[in-house]
């Protein structure tokens, strides 16, 4: 495998779309191609996200999508690794590890900070990846979610 990981520009989003749709399907979510492209393009153009694409011999095999933020407790940047997805045929080949390490290197290159992520309780494969790469399960804070409906 000859893996190439590159930062995606808005003009390259079409190449990411099949994997992004597969990621959504993994979490039982449906969105139109047009809505996905519009959303991702807006995030990239407004510098509200970084999107990396992993390719093997020109075939898209994975992506990672991070959003920047800030941590008031550490007074440093805080990045949300919201999406990390690898095509099923490439799982276990090191693609996810390389994408994760690319995200970590990006944070370091920007002066440091931390990366926060979530995964499903039953996604033990991803949990092992994160733990092997220095991530620890938060035991201090409880995460709550508000979906904005009824507001």
C-alpha positions, -999 to 999 in steps of 0.1 A, spaced: 0 0 0 12 35 -9 -8 58 14 -10 95 7 -27 118 32 -34 153 20 -54 183 33 -85 187 12 -95 220 -5 -131 230 -13 -124 221 -49 -115 185 -40 -146 177 -19 -163 155 -46 -135 129 -40 -145 127 -3 -182 124 -8 -185 86 -12 -166 80 20 -184 108 38 -217 92 28 -204 58 40 -195 74 73 -230 88 77 -245 54 68 -223 37 95 -241 59 120 -275 54 104 -278 90 91 -290 100 57 -282 134 41 -283 144 4 -250 147 -15 -258 183 -22 -263 191 15 -231 173 25 -211 191 -1 -226 225 8 -219 219 45 -183 207 40 -175 234 15 -188 261 39 -167 247 68 -135 247 46 -140 281 30 -147 297 64 -117 279 79 -139 262 104 -126 227 97 -96 207 85 -103 177 63 -77 151 54 -81 125 28 -62 92 27 -56 77 -7 -40 44 -19 -29 46 -55 -56 72 -62 -84 53 -44 -99 72 -15 -97 50 15 -103 72 46 -107 107 59 -105 127 92 -124 159 99 -115 182 128 -131 214 140 -111 241 159 -121 255 192 -107 266 225 -103 253 260 -109 279 287 -94 256 314 -60 253 296 -61 286 277 -51 266 246 -67 255 214 -90 225 216 -97 205 184 -127 183 180 -119 152 159 -155 148 149 -152 123 120 -126 96 113 -136 69 88 -118 42 68 -133 21 41 -141 -14 53 -115 -31 30 -87 -9 45 -95 -13 82 -67 -29 101 -41 -17 76 -29 13 95 -49 40 76 -68 51 107 -36 53 127 -19 74 101 -50 97 98 -51 101 136 -13 108 138 -18 134 110 -44 152 132 -20 151 162 8 165 141 -14 193 128 -23 203 164 14 203 174 24 223 143 -2 249 153 14 254 187 -3 227 207 -35 222 224 -57 191 228 -79 169 207 -113 157 219 -133 130 203 -163 107 208 -171 73 195 -199 49 200 -199 28 232 -198 -4 211 -171 8 187 -143 -10 205 -120 -12 175 -119 26 174 -115 28 212 -84 6 210 -69 28 182 -74 59 203 -60 44 234 -29 31 216 -23 66 203 -23 84 237 -60 92 241 -76 85 275 -112 80 284 -125 110 303 -135 101 338 -139 136 351 -166 152 329 -200 139 319 -210 148 283 -245 161 277 -262 167 244 -289 191 233 -303 187 198 -319 221 195 -354 208 187 -382 225 204 -362 257 210 
